[in-house]
Structures are given as C-alpha cells and as structure tokens.
Amino acid sequence: MITVKICGITNAEDARMAVACGADAIGVLLGQRHPSPDFVSSDDAQAILASLPSSVAGTLVTHEEEPARVAELISIVRPGAVQIHSEMRPSDCAALKQQFGTIRIIKSYHVTGPESLDYGASYDDVVDAFLLDSRNAATGQVGGTGLVHDWSLSATIVQRYRLPVVLAGGLTPENVATAIAQVRPFGVDVNSGVKAAVSRRKDVDKMREFVRRAKSVEVGRQ
C-alpha cells in the first residue's frame, strides 16, 4: 500500500488530525531560504514531531544547504528523517548520512523537463529516497507550489533509480489516485492540496479524503 506524508504541518493539532486521518509521515519545515508560509521555529518543530506516535515518521524538511547547519537542526528537532530541499552536494548528503546513521536522508528532485532525468545519478548511492517536486520559477518556490509537473517524466525516474521515490507537486484528493496509477511511486506527499481556508492550517476533510484515495490504489513496490 502507498505511503502518505502530510507536509507543511505548523501545529500539534494539525499533526494529530493528520495521524488520525491515516498519514504515515508528517513533515515540518525548518531552515527557510525560499518563499513559503509554512516554516516553523525549531522549538515548534521539535514539539510537533515529539507528539507523534512511533508508527508515524517525523520528517524535518529544510532549505538549508550547509551540512553543519542541517546537522544542528537535526540535533535540535530529532526527526526520523530529513528532507533536503536544497542543492546540497552529494558528498555532503553522504556525510550527514554517516553522522546520523539512523536517520533517513530524502533528497528533493525537481522535475522541470527531460533534463531532470539524470539528476538523481550522483545521489543514488548516498541518500535513502527521492522526493519528486515541482518548482515555481515565477515565485521562487521550491515546494508547496500547488503545481503539477509532467508525470510521465516522474514515472521514468521511478523506473530509472533503485531508491524509493515519493511523488509530490500539486497533488490533491481529486488527482492523487490518477497520479499514483501513472507514476507508481513508493509514496505521495501533499501540502497545498489539503490546506484549509485559515492560514497555515490543514483541512481535516481534505486530509482524510486524500489518504483514503491514495491508499485505495494498489501499486507494486520498487
């Protein structure tokens, strides 16, 4: 069954609701370098992830590129996984993995066109998973854009690399089943697609429906 991550969680109440809706992982954003309304303080990030049950993977998502700074954030927040949403060098990703051997390193992978297909080659042996996302060149956003990229390219990436691949970028309760059927990823990640009308909050009905529809699709593991 597909795994589901709800990202951009900004408070403990939304984290609890996401868990109740069946999310397998929760993402908190810390270490901002690009536009996003969903970043939280290190204290809030630590408290949110500490509130999760052991069955749910707490993920630190960061724009930081310097490995020393990311290591500092990991030490503060103590996540189960860290998502590098920057152009951190493969050697630095490998060093982080060596320093924090029990933490999964997930590398963002922006699907912008056919030129993106080879991007993962230099990271394939040094990280634990890829997260395919969209980029908004107009706003400078590197995640949470609400934009869908070319899923045929994403499907090719899933087949090309040995690592688990998580699909993100413009997913909603309405399109997630179609996306999974086409791309056949290990998991899916949603932020803007389950946002509430209230700023920085999630909509529990959207989260519940997203998880239900995602997990209704049967896909073979990579």
N, C-alpha and C positions, 0 to 999 in steps of 0.2 A: 504494500500500500504506500502511496505517495506520502512524503513528509511535508508538513506545512509550518512555515515560520511567519509570524506576525511581527513586522519590523516597525521601528519608529515609535515604540511604546514610551510614553513620557511620565507615567504614574503607576503606582501599585494597583490601583483599582482596575485600570485597563488591562494590566498584566493578569490579574485574577480572572477577568472576564475572558481573555484570550485562552487561558488554560481551560476554563470551563467549557469553552466552545470546541476544544479538542486540538488546540495548537500543540505541535511537537517542540517548537522552539520560539523564543522571544528575543527580539533584537532591540538594544538600546544604543542610541547614537551619542558618542562622546569623542571630542577632538575634532572640532569643526574647521574646515578650510574652504568649503564651498557652500553656496546658499542652501539652506534647509531650515524649516521651522521646528524640527523635531529633536534638536540636541538638548541634552540634559546636563546637569552638573555631575561631577564624579560621585558625590555623596548620594544623589538621587539614583544614579545608575547602579551603584553598589546595593542600595536598599531594594530597588526593584528586582534585581537578579537574586538577591538573598531570599526574597519572598517566594521564589518559585519552588515547586516540588522537584525532587531529584529526577523525576522522569522527563522533565522539560529542560531543554538545552538553553541556558542563558548565554546570549551572544553579544559581545561588545563589537559595535560597528564604528569604525573610525576613519577619518580622512587623513590622519597623521601619516607622514612618510618616514620620519626618522625612527629607526628601531628603538632607540633609547627612550623616546617619548612613549611609544606604544608599550614598551616593557613597563614603564612607570604606570600607565593606565591599567594594564593587566594586573599589576601588583595591588592596585587600589581596589579595582572592581571585582577581581577574582572570577572571571567568567569561565564557562565551559568551552567556549570557542571565541575566536576573534576574527572578525571580517575586515580585511584590509581593503578599504575602499579608496586607495590611492595608488600611485605608481611606484610603490616600494620595490626596490630591486630584488630579484630572485635570491641573491646571496644574503640579503638582509632578512627576507622571509625565512630562509633556511636557518639563520642564526637565532631568530625568535623561536622557531620550532625546537631547536636544540636547547635553548634556555628554558622553555616551558614545555617540556616533553608531553605532558598530559593534556595540553590544550590543542584543540583542532584549529588549524590555520586555514581560513577560507579566503580566497583571492577574488576580488571583483574582476569582471571580464566584460568590458563594454562592447556590445555588438553594434557596430556602426556601418558595416558593409563587408564585402568579401575579404577585404584586407584584414579583418579581425580574425579570420580562421586560424592563423598561425600564432596568434598572440600567446596562447597557453603553453607553447612548446618549452619555453625557458622556465616555466613554473611547475611543469608537470611532475617533477621529481622532488619538489621542495615544499609543496603545500598539500593540504588534505582534501580540498574541494574547490570548485569554481562556482561563482555566482554570476550568471549572465544578466546584465542590466542594460538599461537604456541611458543615453546621455542627452541632455537638453543644451545644445550649443547656444541657444538664444539667452538662456538664463544662467548658464554656468553650472546647473545642477548635474550631479553625477549619480544621483539616486533619488527615489521618491518623486520621479518626474511625471508619473501618470502616462508615459508614452510607451507604446508597444514598438518593439523592433521586429526585424524580419525573422520569424520563427523557423523558416527553412534553414537559415544560417545557424540558428541555435541547435536545430536537430543535427546538423552536420558536426557541430562542436561536440555534442553529446557522444556521437559515434567515434569521433577522432581521438578523444583522450580517455585514459584509463580511470581518471578520477570521477567521483560523484559530481554531478552538475545540478545546481539549483537554478531554476528559472525565475527571474524577476522582470520588472519593467512593464507597467501598465496593466497588470493583472487585476481582474475584478471577479466578483461572483458570477457575472454573466459570461466571461470568456475563459475562465480558468480550465474548465473541462476540455474545451477545444484545444487550448494551448498544450495541455498535458498529452492529449491524444496525438498531437502533431509532433511535439518535441521529445516526448518520452524521457523527461528528466528524472533525477533521483528525488527532487523535491521542488516546491514552489515557495516563493517569498512575496509577501504583499505588504504595502504600506498605504499609499494614497487610495488604493481601491477599497479600503474598509474604513476610511476616515469618517468622522461624524461632522455635523454642521458646526459644532462647537470646536474652536481652535485647539489643536494639539490633543484631541481626544479620538477614540475609536468608537465605531458604531457596533454594538453587540450583535444586532441582527445581521449586519453585513459580514462580520467575522464568522458567525455561526453558519451562514449560507456558503461563504467561501470555503470553509473547512469541509462542509458536507459535500459540496460539489467536487472539490479536489479529491477527496477520499473515495468518491463513487467511481473514479476511473481506475481501472486495473492496468498497470504497466509492468513490464519486466524490468528488474534491476539491471544496472550496467554490469 
